[in-house]
Amino acid sequence: MNTKIVLDENRIPKQWYNIIPDMPGPLAPVISPRTLQPVTPDEMLAIFPMSLIEQEMSTQRWIDIPDEVREIYKLWRPSPLFRAHRLEKALGTPARIYYKYEGGSPAGSHKPNTAIPQAYYNKQAGTKRIATETGAGQWGSSMALACQIYGLECTVYMVKVSFGQKPYRKSMMQLWGAEVLASPSDRTNAGRSILAKDPNSNGSLGIAISEAVEDAATRSDTCYALGSVLNHVCLHQTIIGLEAKEQLAMAGDYPDVVIGCHGGGSNFAGIGFPFAADKASGRDVRIVAMEPTSCPTLTKGVYAFDYGDTAQMAPISKMFTLGHDFMPPGIHAGGLRYHGSSPLVSQLVHAGVVEARAVPQIACFEAAVQFARSEGIIPAPESSHAIRGAIDEALLAREEGKERVILFNLSGHGHVDMAAYDAYFSGQLEDYEYPEAAIAESLKHLPKVSL
């Protein structure tokens, strides 16, 4: 049995998979924060090019990948699928564990899968500059790379706590020509408002999104780009699962369980959505989203309409949310900090198509270390949540004495995230379960949408 299963470049998928036609029931409308009525394309044009708006709203099951995008994808795609022989042996499990490795992209994560097409469509539309946000830095570095490729200016609002914790992500963005600002910043009204209330704010993705959206909406040459949550972002990431299905077929296998880490949803959607289509067709496969206990959107949030950002400028979507003013704890070292979830992922969880589990960060880092010591690859802290889920499934298979095929997405490497590992090895990390009372307080501020 091969350790690495590789596709030729000519087998990069030619279409992305759009799950919307296969969703369990109709989608809830996206609501304008200004009118509290369904958002119009004209409102979306203030921050997105029409081509991406069309993808966001498309009901076509398959959407063509432009040839120029496929050519750039060849820098790292198709990504390899690995059989984790050494991890299986270390665990003493009868399970067969596979992982799709997205760390070979120039930015070291899965995020360029959508950054490249977003930059491409913006360039086609005449956009000159991109404003975006980033948490741990994977998305910001990917968008900086994409903008460099297409000759676009790029400004990244980086969550302040990550700005301090992950200096090399900031350096990567600057290397690719981006301007990087710690968020909240004094550049925008949204940032200045937060700083006036709390000059020492750690920041959050909700705040950084507010700053980037405001930046884009107030400049005619600028559009906004988002690295997760939105339908078109999840669409672009399905190239991961589409390749994985073909590679597993080459190995003569099919998963019993598919696992992805979950923050905003793009990583999870990328590996999970193509298999959710199989499940909708009657295939027996479990699909599991793994999230941190310190930011338990799917497991402790409510399924409701909420703003996508703290300043209430971004569109309102129906999703699992902890409240748009949710502030993750500064001790949280594993990324995955967003207060909400992709509306598509949320609906699948609500309908029972997808399972969700929350895990503490020390257990995740333990899993990452065990993986690195057996498979050799140092995982990004975000990816450790999926590794934890895969190891738990493999240990359960050992206890039951049953074979099980496990597939998970290793969404990136941790080469520029070593400060988190340093904190783990020095005993500075601690588990944190976000208090129910704090969630309840945040949820009091949901928008009043009545449709």
C-alpha positions in Angstrom: 0.0 0.0 0.0 1.4 3.4 -1.0 2.1 6.0 1.6 1.5 8.9 -0.8 -1.2 9.0 -3.4 -0.6 11.6 -6.0 -2.7 12.8 -9.0 -1.1 14.3 -12.2 -1.6 18.0 -12.8 -4.0 17.3 -15.7 -6.4 15.7 -13.1 -6.8 19.0 -11.2 -10.6 19.3 -11.1 -12.1 21.5 -13.8 -15.1 22.4 -11.8 -15.9 23.3 -8.2 -18.8 21.6 -6.4 -21.6 23.9 -5.3 -23.6 22.1 -2.5 -26.5 24.5 -2.5 -28.7 22.3 -4.9 -28.1 19.4 -2.5 -28.9 21.2 0.7 -31.6 19.9 3.1 -34.2 22.6 2.4 -34.0 26.2 1.1 -31.4 28.6 2.3 -32.4 31.4 4.6 -32.0 34.8 2.9 -29.0 37.0 3.6 -30.2 40.2 5.3 -29.0 43.8 4.8 -27.7 45.3 8.0 -29.1 48.7 6.8 -32.7 47.7 5.9 -33.1 44.4 7.8 -34.5 43.1 4.5 -33.0 40.6 2.1 -29.8 42.1 0.7 -29.7 43.2 -2.9 -26.9 42.6 -5.5 -26.4 46.4 -5.6 -25.6 46.5 -1.9 -23.1 43.6 -2.3 -21.5 45.4 -5.2 -20.1 48.0 -2.7 -17.6 45.4 -1.5 -17.6 42.4 -4.0 -17.2 42.1 -7.8 -20.3 40.8 -9.6 -18.7 37.5 -10.6 -18.2 36.5 -7.0 -21.7 37.7 -6.1 -23.1 35.5 -8.8 -21.1 32.5 -7.4 -22.4 33.4 -3.9 -26.0 33.1 -5.1 -25.6 30.4 -7.7 -27.8 27.3 -7.7 -25.7 25.5 -10.3 -24.2 22.3 -8.9 -20.9 22.6 -10.9 -19.1 25.8 -11.6 -16.2 25.9 -14.0 -12.7 26.8 -12.7 -11.1 29.3 -15.0 -8.1 27.9 -16.9 -5.9 30.7 -15.6 -6.8 29.8 -12.0 -6.0 26.1 -12.7 -2.6 27.1 -14.1 -1.8 28.8 -10.8 -3.2 25.9 -8.8 -0.5 23.8 -10.5 2.0 25.4 -8.1 0.8 23.1 -5.4 -2.2 21.1 -6.7 -3.2 18.4 -6.8 -2.2 18.1 -3.2 -1.1 14.6 -1.9 -3.2 12.2 0.0 -1.2 10.3 2.6 -1.9 7.0 4.3 -0.8 7.5 8.0 0.9 4.1 8.4 3.2 5.2 11.1 0.4 6.9 13.1 -1.8 3.8 12.8 1.1 1.7 14.2 1.7 4.1 17.0 -2.0 3.9 18.0 -2.3 0.2 17.6 -5.5 0.7 15.7 -7.2 -1.5 13.0 -8.4 1.8 11.4 -7.0 3.0 8.1 -6.2 6.7 8.5 -5.8 9.0 5.5 -5.0 12.7 5.5 -5.2 15.3 2.7 -2.2 17.6 3.0 -2.7 21.2 2.1 0.5 22.5 3.6 2.4 22.4 0.2 0.9 25.6 -1.1 3.2 28.7 -1.1 1.4 30.1 1.9 1.5 26.7 3.7 -2.2 26.2 4.0 -5.5 25.5 2.2 -6.4 29.2 2.0 -4.8 29.9 -1.5 -7.5 27.6 -3.0 -9.9 30.6 -2.6 -7.5 33.5 -2.5 -6.3 32.9 -6.0 -9.8 32.8 -7.7 -10.9 35.8 -5.6 -7.9 37.8 -6.7 -8.5 36.6 -10.3 -12.2 37.7 -10.4 -11.3 41.0 -8.8 -8.6 41.7 -11.4 -11.1 40.8 -14.1 -13.5 43.4 -12.7 -11.0 46.2 -12.6 -10.4 46.2 -8.8 -7.1 47.8 -7.8 -6.9 47.0 -4.2 -8.1 44.4 -1.7 -8.9 45.0 2.0 -9.2 41.9 4.1 -8.8 40.6 7.7 -6.9 37.7 9.2 -6.8 35.9 12.5 -3.9 33.5 12.8 -2.5 34.8 9.5 -3.1 31.9 7.1 -5.7 33.8 5.2 -3.9 37.1 5.2 -0.7 35.6 3.9 -2.7 33.7 1.2 -4.5 36.9 0.1 -1.1 38.8 0.0 0.3 36.0 -2.2 -2.7 36.2 -4.6 -2.6 40.0 -4.8 1.1 39.8 -5.6 0.4 37.3 -8.4 -2.3 39.6 -9.9 -0.7 42.9 -9.3 -3.3 44.1 -6.7 -2.6 46.2 -3.6 -3.5 44.5 -0.4 -4.2 45.8 3.1 -4.7 43.2 5.9 -6.3 43.9 9.3 -4.8 41.3 11.6 -6.3 40.4 14.9 -4.1 42.2 17.5 -3.4 39.2 19.7 -2.3 37.1 16.7 -0.3 40.1 15.4 1.8 39.7 18.5 1.7 35.9 18.8 2.5 35.2 15.1 5.1 37.7 13.8 6.3 35.5 11.0 2.8 35.4 9.5 3.0 39.1 9.4 6.4 38.9 7.8 5.0 36.6 5.1 2.3 39.1 4.2 4.8 41.9 4.0 7.2 39.7 1.9 4.4 39.4 -0.6 3.8 43.2 -0.6 0.8 43.6 1.8 0.3 46.3 4.3 -0.5 44.7 7.7 -2.2 46.5 10.5 -3.0 45.3 14.0 -6.7 45.3 14.6 -8.4 47.2 16.1 -6.5 50.0 14.4 -6.8 53.8 14.2 -7.3 53.5 10.5 -11.1 53.1 10.5 -14.1 54.4 12.4 -14.8 50.8 13.6 -11.3 50.4 15.0 -11.2 53.8 16.7 -14.6 53.1 18.3 -13.3 49.8 19.8 -10.1 51.4 21.0 -12.0 54.2 22.7 -13.9 51.6 24.7 -10.9 49.4 25.4 -7.4 50.7 24.4 -5.9 47.2 25.2 -8.4 45.2 23.2 -7.0 41.9 21.9 -9.1 42.2 18.8 -11.3 39.6 17.2 -12.1 38.5 13.7 -15.5 40.3 14.0 -13.6 43.5 14.7 -11.1 43.0 11.9 -13.9 42.2 9.4 -15.6 45.4 10.4 -12.4 47.4 9.6 -11.8 45.6 6.3 -15.5 46.0 5.2 -15.4 49.7 6.1 -12.2 50.2 4.2 -13.6 48.6 1.1 -17.0 50.3 1.2 -15.4 53.8 1.5 -13.0 53.4 -1.5 -14.1 53.0 -5.1 -10.9 51.2 -6.1 -11.1 48.6 -3.3 -13.1 45.4 -2.8 -13.3 43.2 0.3 -12.1 39.6 0.4 -13.1 37.0 3.0 -11.2 33.8 3.7 -14.1 31.7 5.1 -17.8 31.6 5.9 -19.3 32.8 2.6 -20.8 30.4 0.0 -18.3 31.2 -2.8 -15.4 30.6 -0.4 -16.7 27.2 0.6 -17.3 26.5 -3.1 -13.6 27.2 -4.0 -12.4 24.9 -1.2 -14.3 21.9 -2.5 -11.3 21.1 -4.7 -9.8 19.5 -1.6 -12.6 16.9 -1.2 -13.0 16.3 -4.9 -9.3 15.4 -5.3 -9.5 13.3 -2.1 -12.4 11.2 -3.5 -10.4 10.5 -6.6 -7.3 9.6 -4.6 -9.2 7.3 -2.3 -10.7 5.5 -5.3 -7.2 4.9 -6.6 -6.4 3.3 -3.2 -9.6 1.2 -3.4 -11.0 2.8 -0.2 -13.9 5.0 0.9 -14.1 6.8 4.3 -16.5 5.8 7.1 -15.8 9.2 8.7 -14.6 12.5 7.2 -13.1 15.1 9.7 -12.2 18.7 9.3 -11.4 21.4 11.8 -13.9 24.2 12.0 -13.5 27.9 12.5 -15.6 29.8 10.0 -16.1 26.7 7.8 -14.0 26.9 4.6 -11.5 24.2 5.6 -14.3 21.9 6.8 -16.4 22.6 3.7 -13.5 21.8 1.5 -13.0 18.3 2.7 -16.6 17.7 3.8 -19.0 19.0 1.2 -18.1 16.6 -1.6 -18.8 13.7 0.8 -22.0 15.4 2.0 -23.2 15.1 -1.6 -22.6 11.3 -1.3 -24.5 11.2 2.0 -27.4 13.0 0.4 -27.4 10.3 -2.3 -27.6 7.6 0.4 -24.0 6.8 1.1 -23.2 5.8 4.7 -20.5 8.3 5.8 -20.2 10.4 8.9 -18.9 14.0 8.5 -17.5 15.6 11.7 -16.6 19.2 12.4 -14.0 19.7 15.2 -13.9 23.1 17.0 -12.2 24.4 20.1 -14.0 24.6 23.5 -12.8 28.2 23.8 -14.8 29.2 20.7 -17.6 26.6 20.5 -19.7 28.1 17.8 -21.4 24.9 16.5 -21.7 23.2 19.9 -22.8 26.0 22.2 -23.9 28.7 19.8 -27.5 29.3 18.7 -28.8 28.9 15.1 -30.0 32.4 14.4 -29.6 35.5 12.3 -26.5 37.5 13.3 -24.1 40.1 11.9 -20.9 38.8 10.4 -18.9 41.5 12.2 -18.7 43.4 15.4 -19.6 46.9 14.1 -22.7 45.5 12.3 -21.6 46.5 8.8 -21.4 43.1 7.2 -24.5 41.3 5.9 -26.7 39.3 8.4 -26.8 35.6 7.9 -28.6 32.7 9.6 -25.8 30.7 11.2 -24.6 29.1 14.4 -23.3 32.1 16.4 -21.9 33.0 19.8 -22.9 36.6 19.2 -21.2 39.2 16.9 -19.5 40.9 19.9 -18.0 37.6 21.2 -14.4 38.0 22.2 -12.2 34.8 22.3 -9.8 34.5 25.2 -6.2 35.6 24.6 -4.9 32.3 25.9 -6.4 30.5 22.9 -3.4 29.4 20.8 -5.1 27.2 18.3 -6.7 29.7 15.9 -10.3 29.1 14.9 -11.6 32.3 16.6 -14.7 33.4 14.6 -17.9 34.0 16.4 -20.1 32.5 13.7 -20.1 29.8 11.1 -20.7 29.4 7.4 -24.5 29.4 6.8 -24.1 26.3 4.7 -22.2 24.4 7.4 -24.7 25.7 10.0 -27.7 24.4 8.1 -26.0 21.0 7.6 -25.3 20.8 11.3 -28.8 21.9 12.2 -30.3 19.3 9.9 -28.1 16.5 11.4 -26.1 15.9 8.2 -22.9 17.0 9.9 -21.8 16.3 13.5 -19.9 18.8 15.6 -17.5 18.2 18.5 -15.6 20.7 20.7 -12.2 19.8 22.0 -9.8 21.5 24.5 -6.5 22.9 23.2 -4.1 20.9 25.3 -5.6 17.6 23.9 -5.3 19.1 20.4 -1.6 20.0 20.9 -1.0 16.5 22.4 -2.5 15.0 19.2 -0.4 17.4 17.0 2.8 16.3 18.8 1.9 12.6 18.4 1.2 13.2 14.7 4.5 15.0 14.2 6.5 12.4 16.0 5.0 9.6 13.9 4.3 11.2 10.5 7.0 13.9 10.5 4.9 16.9 9.5 4.5 19.7 12.0 0.7 20.6 11.8 -0.7 24.1 12.0 -2.4 24.5 15.4 -5.8 24.8 13.6 -5.3 21.5 12.0 -4.6 19.8 15.3 -8.3 19.8 16.0 -8.9 17.5 13.1 -6.0 15.3 14.1 -7.5 15.0 17.6 -10.8 13.9 16.0 -9.0 11.4 13.8 -7.0 9.9 16.7 -10.1 9.6 18.8 -11.9 7.7 16.0 -8.9 5.5 15.6 -8.7 4.7 19.3 -12.4 3.9 19.3 -11.9 1.5 16.4 -9.1 -0.2 18.6 -11.5 -0.5 21.5 -14.2 -2.0 19.4 -11.8 -4.2 17.4 -13.3 -2.9 14.2 -11.8 -1.6 11.0 -12.7 2.0 10.2 -11.6 4.2 7.3 -10.8 7.8 8.6 -10.1 10.8 6.3 -9.1 14.2 7.7 -7.9 17.4 6.3 -4.4 18.5 7.4 -5.1 22.1 6.3 -1.5 23.5 6.8 1.9 23.2 8.3 2.9 24.9 11.6 6.4 26.1 10.6 5.6 29.7 11.5 3.4 28.8 14.4 6.1 27.5 16.7 5.4 30.0 19.5 2.2 28.0 20.2 4.2 24.8 20.5 6.8 26.6 22.7 3.9 27.6 25.0 2.6 24.0 25.0 6.0 22.5 25.9 6.7 25.1 28.6 3.3 24.4 30.3 1.9 27.8 29.5 -1.2 26.6 27.7 -4.3 25.9 29.7 -7.7 24.6 28.7 -10.5 27.1 28.6 -14.2 26.4 28.2 -16.0 29.5 27.3 -18.5 30.3 30.1 -22.2 29.7 29.3 -23.0 33.1 31.0 -20.7 35.0 28.7 -22.3 33.3 25.7 -25.7 34.1 27.0 -24.8 37.8 27.5 -23.3 38.0 23.9 -26.4 36.4 22.4 -28.7 39.2 23.9 -27.5 41.5 21.1 -28.6 39.5 18.1 -30.4 41.6 15.4 -34.2 41.6 15.4 -34.9 40.0 12.0 -38.5 39.1 11.2 -39.2 37.5 7.8 
